[in-house]
Amino acid sequence: MAKLLIRGGTPLKGTVEISGAKNSALPIIVAACLAEGESILENIPHDIDVYTISMILRDLGAEIWLDRENRLHVVPDGLEGYQASYDLVRRMRASFYVTGLLLARLGKAEVPLPGGCALGSRPVDYHLKGFQALGARINIEHGFVKAETDQLVGSKIYINRSSVGTTINLMLAASRAKGTTILENAAKEPEVVDLAIYLNSMGARIRGAGTDVIRIDGVDSLRGTEYGIISDRIEAGTFIMACGITGGELVLANVVPEHLRSTILKCEEAGLEIEEGISTIQVRSKGRPLAVDLETAPYPGFPTDLQQPFAAMMSIADGTSIIRETIFDRFRYVDELRRMGADIRVDRDTAIIRGVAELTGAQVEVTDLRAGAALVLAALIAKGKTEISGVELVDRGYERLDAKLRQLGADIERIPDRQEDAFEECLTSSLLEIR
């Protein structure tokens, strides 16, 4: 596994450019394959998940490449395959978005049950029930979802637990269904809104994105267009907390402060000084953070994807904090933080964190993407050297995280893994054929 060696104790200082939102880029790249003609996408992050979804779509027949200005071109005219690659789909959960795409475009899909981070049981039942409501026939055989339809037809669908993935997949499918689809209890996340804006720019008719009821009037065809995706609020939040844990001073560029409202409020409660600009956030941390209680919730609540980095910051806070995770099983990383001296007790969905004066370097292993970010943050303040294994999971959602931290003053070294690097090179080499 790839590793990071981090020697802690250096406050982060400087300006960091926040990349495009991975969780927005993935569905938008898929949505581009619903169109006729070329789409050109800007502000696309260079992370493994983006490369993976691009290769899945290329394997199905789409043309996808980067130009000299770092814009992603998607030409779906040759997309005729309906069997998605097992080896690629198993690597991330968002690859299941191709199911909605293939049903809408070809009326047929064979997609492996998706992989991704180990966050407890996350079945795709909600997705499948939604597709069935739209008129698809579904079978699961040998680990594959096999779906067919003569014509997707609009329907009223209630989405359990306000699932982001289900909302996105049904938006993709319903955008070219016959008639009107109404999604009730829809997810409100900025990434859902970004997808709706992009689809509408291609000619879709979607109203209500950002509320819990989304209305989609299906259209016969969509056209390719140019679009710039939003910045990554999760990466931005991670850097805010990195500043908080190291006692530094950062300027975050290319951000949408409104997307970080709950995160900013909790970090201010922890003692960070935060000043918002139009597309910047300035963060100052003058000492040990204060203990803060929080509970994760769907947007606009505190994001589950920032629970682990926030817990890392709370591990050295002054006092005791209580964190309740309401969305996923996301406390598997706690044992790794304990190796570094954190005082954390977990009781079912709640972590009780008694802040310690000092963390110490240790050998730890990444359990999932955001847990990896938490370990990196803890290592930035730990006394001595920390060796973090499995950082290829972190690469799935952060563009050059180690390089960005190094530019801000962190003492961080990457030790590559030959097998994983070979896979990444295979993914990127053809995609990065600049045209």
C-alpha positions in Angstrom: 0.0 0.0 0.0 1.1 3.6 -0.6 2.2 5.4 2.5 2.6 8.9 3.9 5.3 9.8 6.4 4.4 12.9 8.4 6.4 14.7 11.0 4.0 16.7 13.0 4.1 20.0 14.8 4.3 22.6 12.0 1.4 25.2 11.8 0.0 25.4 8.2 0.3 28.8 6.6 -0.5 30.1 3.1 -3.1 29.9 0.4 -4.6 26.7 -0.9 -6.7 26.3 -4.1 -9.7 24.1 -3.5 -10.4 21.7 -6.3 -13.7 20.9 -8.0 -16.2 18.8 -6.1 -15.6 15.1 -6.6 -19.2 14.4 -5.5 -20.5 16.8 -8.2 -18.1 15.8 -10.9 -19.0 12.1 -10.9 -22.7 12.4 -11.6 -22.1 15.3 -14.1 -19.6 13.3 -16.1 -22.2 10.5 -16.2 -25.0 12.9 -17.1 -22.9 14.2 -20.0 -23.4 10.8 -21.6 -27.2 11.3 -21.7 -26.7 14.0 -24.3 -26.2 14.2 -28.1 -23.0 15.9 -28.9 -20.0 17.0 -26.9 -19.9 18.5 -23.4 -16.9 20.3 -22.0 -16.5 20.3 -18.2 -14.4 22.7 -16.3 -13.1 22.6 -12.7 -12.9 18.8 -12.7 -10.7 17.4 -9.9 -7.9 15.1 -10.7 -8.6 12.3 -8.3 -8.8 8.5 -8.8 -12.7 8.4 -8.6 -12.9 10.9 -11.5 -10.5 8.8 -13.6 -12.3 5.6 -12.7 -15.8 6.9 -13.8 -14.3 8.2 -17.0 -12.8 4.8 -17.8 -16.1 3.0 -17.0 -17.8 5.3 -19.5 -15.0 4.9 -22.1 -15.3 1.2 -21.8 -19.0 1.5 -22.7 -18.1 3.5 -25.8 -18.0 7.2 -24.8 -15.0 9.3 -25.8 -13.5 11.2 -22.9 -10.3 13.2 -22.7 -8.6 16.3 -21.2 -7.5 19.2 -23.3 -4.5 21.5 -22.7 -6.6 23.8 -20.5 -7.5 21.0 -18.2 -11.1 20.8 -19.4 -12.8 17.4 -19.7 -14.4 16.6 -23.0 -17.2 14.0 -23.1 -18.6 12.8 -26.4 -21.2 10.0 -25.8 -22.3 9.4 -29.4 -20.6 5.9 -29.5 -21.9 4.8 -26.1 -23.6 1.5 -27.0 -22.3 -0.9 -24.4 -24.6 -1.8 -21.5 -22.4 -4.1 -19.4 -20.2 -2.1 -17.0 -16.8 -3.4 -16.0 -16.7 -5.3 -12.7 -13.1 -4.5 -12.1 -13.8 -0.7 -12.2 -17.3 -0.6 -10.7 -16.2 -2.5 -7.6 -13.8 0.4 -6.7 -16.4 3.0 -5.9 -20.1 3.3 -5.0 -20.8 6.3 -7.3 -20.1 4.0 -10.3 -23.7 2.8 -9.9 -24.9 6.1 -11.5 -24.3 4.4 -14.8 -27.4 2.3 -14.2 -29.7 5.3 -14.4 -27.7 6.5 -17.5 -27.9 3.2 -19.3 -31.6 2.7 -18.6 -32.4 6.2 -19.9 -30.2 6.0 -22.9 -30.3 2.3 -24.0 -33.2 0.8 -22.0 -30.9 -1.9 -20.7 -28.2 -2.1 -18.0 -26.0 -4.8 -16.5 -24.0 -3.2 -13.7 -22.1 -5.0 -10.8 -23.2 -4.2 -7.3 -20.8 -1.3 -6.4 -17.9 -1.2 -4.0 -16.3 1.8 -2.3 -15.4 2.7 1.3 -16.3 0.4 4.1 -19.1 2.4 5.8 -21.3 -0.4 6.9 -24.3 -1.8 5.0 -25.3 0.6 2.1 -27.6 -1.5 -0.1 -28.8 -0.1 -3.5 -32.4 -1.1 -2.7 -33.6 2.5 -2.8 -32.1 3.0 -6.3 -33.7 -0.2 -7.6 -37.2 0.5 -6.1 -37.0 3.9 -7.9 -36.1 2.4 -11.2 -39.0 -0.1 -10.8 -41.3 2.8 -10.1 -40.2 4.3 -13.4 -41.0 1.0 -15.2 -37.8 -0.9 -15.2 -37.6 -4.7 -14.7 -34.9 -5.6 -12.2 -33.1 -8.8 -11.5 -30.0 -9.5 -9.4 -27.9 -12.4 -10.7 -24.3 -13.4 -9.8 -23.5 -10.0 -8.2 -24.9 -8.0 -11.2 -28.0 -5.8 -11.3 -29.7 -6.5 -14.6 -32.3 -3.9 -15.6 -34.5 -3.5 -18.7 -37.3 -1.3 -19.8 -39.2 -0.6 -23.0 -39.8 3.0 -21.9 -39.2 4.7 -18.6 -42.3 6.5 -17.5 -42.5 9.2 -14.9 -43.9 8.4 -11.4 -44.1 9.8 -7.9 -41.3 8.4 -5.8 -40.6 8.7 -2.1 -36.8 8.5 -1.4 -36.0 6.8 1.9 -33.6 8.6 4.2 -33.1 11.5 1.8 -30.5 9.5 -0.1 -28.1 11.6 -2.2 -27.1 8.6 -4.4 -30.7 7.6 -5.0 -31.8 11.2 -5.8 -29.0 11.6 -8.3 -29.6 8.2 -10.0 -33.3 8.9 -10.4 -32.7 12.4 -11.7 -30.5 10.9 -14.4 -33.1 8.3 -15.4 -36.1 10.5 -15.1 -34.6 13.3 -17.2 -35.3 11.3 -20.4 -38.4 9.4 -19.1 -41.8 9.9 -20.6 -44.0 12.2 -18.5 -43.4 13.7 -15.1 -41.4 12.3 -12.1 -41.8 13.8 -8.7 -39.1 12.9 -6.1 -40.3 13.4 -2.6 -37.9 13.6 0.4 -35.1 14.3 -2.1 -31.6 15.1 -1.0 -30.8 18.9 -0.8 -27.0 18.8 -1.1 -25.3 21.4 -3.3 -24.0 18.5 -5.5 -27.7 17.6 -6.3 -28.4 21.2 -7.2 -25.3 21.4 -9.4 -26.4 18.3 -11.3 -29.8 19.8 -11.9 -28.4 23.1 -13.2 -26.1 21.1 -15.6 -29.0 18.9 -16.8 -31.2 22.0 -17.3 -28.4 23.6 -19.3 -28.5 20.6 -21.6 -32.3 21.0 -22.1 -33.7 19.0 -19.2 -36.7 20.3 -17.2 -36.0 20.0 -13.5 -37.5 22.2 -10.8 -37.1 22.2 -7.0 -33.5 21.0 -6.7 -32.3 22.1 -3.3 -35.7 21.4 -1.7 -37.1 18.1 -0.6 -39.4 17.9 -3.7 -37.9 17.7 -7.2 -40.1 17.7 -10.3 -38.7 16.3 -13.5 -40.5 16.6 -16.8 -38.9 14.1 -19.1 -37.6 15.2 -22.5 -36.8 13.3 -25.7 -33.2 14.4 -26.0 -30.5 16.5 -24.4 -27.7 18.4 -26.0 -24.0 18.7 -25.0 -22.9 21.9 -23.4 -20.1 23.6 -21.5 -20.2 23.8 -17.7 -18.1 24.5 -14.7 -18.8 22.4 -11.6 -18.8 23.8 -8.0 -15.8 23.6 -5.7 -15.4 20.8 -3.2 -17.0 21.8 0.2 -15.6 18.6 1.8 -12.0 19.4 0.8 -12.5 23.0 1.9 -13.8 21.8 5.3 -10.9 19.4 5.7 -8.4 22.3 5.2 -10.3 24.5 7.7 -9.9 21.7 10.3 -6.3 21.1 9.3 -5.7 24.8 10.1 -7.6 24.4 13.4 -5.6 21.3 14.5 -2.2 22.8 13.7 -2.8 26.3 14.9 -2.1 27.9 11.6 -3.5 30.6 9.2 -4.8 29.7 5.8 -6.7 31.3 2.9 -8.9 29.0 1.0 -9.5 30.1 -2.6 -12.2 28.9 -5.1 -14.8 28.1 -2.5 -18.5 28.7 -2.0 -18.8 29.8 1.7 -22.6 29.3 1.7 -22.0 25.5 1.1 -20.0 25.4 4.3 -22.4 27.2 6.6 -22.8 24.4 9.3 -19.1 23.5 9.1 -18.0 27.2 9.6 -20.4 27.6 12.5 -19.0 24.5 14.3 -15.4 25.5 13.6 -16.1 29.0 15.0 -17.6 27.4 18.0 -14.3 25.5 18.4 -12.5 28.8 18.6 -11.3 29.3 14.9 -11.5 32.8 13.5 -13.1 32.6 10.0 -13.6 35.4 7.6 -15.7 34.8 4.4 -15.2 36.5 1.1 -17.1 36.0 -2.1 -15.1 33.0 -3.2 -12.5 32.8 -0.3 -12.4 31.8 3.3 -9.6 33.0 5.7 -9.0 30.8 8.7 -6.9 31.6 11.8 -6.3 29.3 14.7 -4.4 30.8 17.7 -4.2 27.8 20.0 -5.8 24.6 21.1 -9.4 24.2 19.8 -12.3 24.1 22.2 -14.5 21.0 22.6 -17.7 21.0 20.6 -20.6 18.6 20.4 -22.2 17.9 17.0 -24.5 15.6 15.2 -24.2 14.7 11.5 -27.3 15.4 9.3 -28.2 15.7 5.6 -27.5 19.1 4.1 -27.8 21.8 5.4 -26.7 20.0 8.5 -23.1 19.0 9.4 -21.8 16.7 6.7 -21.0 13.1 7.5 -18.0 13.4 5.2 -16.4 15.8 7.7 -17.2 13.9 10.9 -13.9 12.1 10.9 -11.6 15.2 10.3 -13.6 17.1 12.9 -13.1 14.2 15.4 -9.4 14.4 14.8 -9.5 18.1 15.6 -11.5 17.4 18.8 -9.0 14.8 19.9 -6.7 17.6 21.0 -9.5 20.0 22.1 -9.7 21.5 25.5 -12.6 19.5 27.1 -14.9 16.7 26.1 -16.8 16.6 22.9 -19.7 14.3 21.9 -20.1 13.4 18.2 -23.2 11.5 17.0 -23.1 9.9 13.5 -26.6 9.6 12.1 -25.9 8.6 8.5 -23.2 5.9 8.1 -21.2 3.5 10.3 -18.1 5.8 10.4 -16.2 5.1 13.6 -13.8 2.3 12.3 -11.0 4.8 12.3 -11.2 5.4 16.0 -8.8 2.6 16.9 -6.2 4.2 14.6 -6.5 7.5 16.4 -6.2 5.7 19.7 -2.8 4.4 18.5 -1.7 8.0 18.4 -2.9 8.7 21.9 -6.4 9.9 21.4 -8.9 9.3 24.2 -12.1 8.2 22.4 -14.9 5.9 23.5 -17.6 4.8 21.0 -21.1 3.8 22.1 -23.0 2.6 19.1 -23.5 5.8 17.0 -21.8 8.2 19.4 -18.2 9.0 20.0 -17.1 10.6 23.3 -13.8 12.4 22.8 -11.8 13.7 25.8 -9.2 16.0 24.3 -5.6 15.3 25.1 -2.7 17.7 25.3 -0.6 15.8 22.8 -0.8 13.1 20.1 2.2 11.0 19.2 3.3 9.6 15.9 2.5 5.9 15.2 2.0 3.4 12.4 -1.7 3.6 11.3 -3.8 2.4 8.4 -6.6 4.1 6.4 -10.0 2.4 6.7 -11.9 4.7 4.3 -11.5 7.9 2.4 -12.5 10.4 5.0 -11.0 8.4 7.8 -7.7 8.8 5.9 -8.1 12.6 6.0 -8.7 12.4 9.8 -5.4 10.4 10.2 -3.5 12.9 8.1 -4.8 15.8 10.2 -3.9 14.0 13.4 -0.4 13.3 12.1 0.1 17.0 11.3 0.0 17.8 15.0 1.4 14.6 16.5 4.8 14.6 18.1 7.3 12.6 16.1 6.7 10.6 12.9 3.5 9.0 11.8 3.4 6.4 9.0 0.0 6.2 7.3 -0.6 3.1 5.1 -3.4 2.8 2.5 -3.4 6.4 1.3 -4.6 5.4 -2.1 -8.0 5.5 -0.5 -7.4 9.2 0.3 -6.5 9.8 -3.4 -10.0 8.7 -4.3 -11.4 12.0 -3.1 -8.6 14.5 -2.6 -6.5 16.0 -5.4 -2.8 16.0 -4.5 -3.6 16.3 -0.8 0.0 15.6 0.3 1.4 18.1 -2.3 -1.0 20.9 -1.1 -0.1 20.3 2.5 3.6 20.4 1.7 3.1 23.8 0.0 1.5 25.0 3.3 4.6 24.0 5.3 3.8 20.4 6.3 6.7 17.9 6.7 5.1 15.2 4.6 6.6 12.5 2.3 4.9 10.0 0.0 6.1 6.5 -0.4 4.4 5.1 -3.5 3.0 1.6 -4.0 4.0 0.0 -7.3 0.9 -2.0 -7.9 -1.5 0.9 -7.0 0.5 3.4 -9.0 0.5 1.1 -12.0 -3.3 1.0 -11.8 -3.5 4.8 -11.5 -1.1 5.2 -14.4 -3.3 2.8 -16.5 -6.3 4.9 -15.7 -4.8 8.3 -16.4 -2.4 7.6 -19.3 -5.0 7.4 -22.0 -7.4 9.9 -20.4 -4.5 12.4 -20.3 -3.8 12.2 -24.0 -4.0 15.9 -24.5 -5.8 16.8 -27.7 
